[in-house]
Amino acid sequence: PGFIDAHAHFLGYGTALGTVNLVDTKSWEDVLMKTKSFADASSEEWILGRGWDQNDWPDKQFPDNISLDSMFPDRPVLLGRVDGHAAVANSAALKLAGIMPGMKITGGDIVTRNGKLTGLLVDNAVDLVSAKTPGQGPAQIRTALMAAQKNCFAVGLTTVDDCGISAPVAEVMNNLHKSGDLKMRIYAMLSDEKANYDFLFAKGKIKTDRLNVRAFKVYADGALGSRGASLINDYTDRAGWNGFLLSSAAHFDPVAALLAQKDFQMCTHAIGDSGNRAILNIYGKHLQPGNDKRWRIEHAQVVNSADFELFGRFNIIPSVQPTHATSDMYWAEDRLGAERVKGAYAYGDLLKQNGWLPLGTDFPVEDISPFKTFYAAVVRKDARGWPETGYQAENALTREQALRGMTIWAAKSNFEEGEKGSLERNKFADFIVLDQDIMKSEPGNLLQSKVLQTFINGEKVFSSSN
């Protein structure tokens, strides 16, 4: 069957293809060089980019905007970290956003040094600047979606979960599906905003053969790499700091109550053990044991040992992205310490709670390749074969479990197991042809797997020979 990505940012990925690609940069100087090259070729007022990760650089230090200001004294620049939870803005961008030294924001951090802005923004602080960037109209949205679709078909994806879009974007998707331009099946989660709740509550669930809108995406906390994930105890590598929740229980609880009452799915991003605990407890307050609401926790990245059983008790679905484990394994113990890290990326332990586990990539945070997801879930090593015994290999999945997580279990997390996720009579003819059998090939060969053909509804939408 075609692969299903249970957690991605389809529009965000397509949009990022038109900005500075900072993935795999080796230093802040490398970032600056790529940004300058892009800016020289662009006539746009704003310079936008995404993908840097200070953990990949020799000094592992967060950057500031001093050099950025020298290069771009007047043109606003916003360069996002790979996870989307931090960014560096130059002074021109900070000025447009009205950001001043000493400003505070709930669920975010405006970083200063010696009383001066450094340009580093974390979580909700990033939104202050991104709100000033040019918005996307239907034409720009269409361009981004079509670019994303082309690349996704090439890696065998036939359904993607787009986590956190607006109601107008969902309507553009629906119109593009009707015109036949957009063929990708999309499970869309609307972002946690009043306008989106008003729209879907008034309209009701949207379900066509290509689009399913019945879920809302909420953010509990930030990311581990930028130390915004909410931890019960302090970060091991930053005493006195344990991250933060992006909102409070005073926000999460009424949202959960409303979605339970109106029977919509709640999908909440939670990374840290405190973030996961807060959401598990709020979900548990509004869910009965044995329920079939399929509420999800996206990432479920660091879970306290006492809290795993709550997933099973309340039928809460952990939706995980295995390449996060292999991307973070070089520094995760620095953040969490030797004991706490045992509850991180614990896919085997999470699988035991309900007996099934949807898998995704979180692209563009990670690469879009489902083969990298499969390899990370099963082998738990990087492309060079490190570490030799696999990273926390006791939590590796079997090949069958990983394949189910990328097909039928992903479909189930979207209430779509009756129509996709396996090749059976009366289901959609969404299938792919590969150049090797990933259930039998040598582990070292998995990352070289290639898609030869992709079909949706029996229609060939990709061929490697074209």
Beta strands, then each sheet from edge to edge (+ up, - down):
strand 1: 3-8
strand 2: 20-21
strand 3: 47-52
strand 4: 77-81
strand 5: 86-89
strand 6: 108-113
strand 7: 116-123
strand 8: 157-165
strand 9: 185-191
strand 10: 206-207
strand 11: 211-219
strand 12: 265-270
strand 13: 296-299
strand 14: 317-319
strand 15: 431-434
strand 16: 451-456
strand 17: 459-463
sheet 1: 1+ 8+ 9+ 11+ 10-
sheet 2: 1+ 8+ 9+ 11+ 12+ 13+ 14+
sheet 3: 2+ 3+ 4+ 5- 7+ 6-
sheet 4: 15+ 16- 17+
end
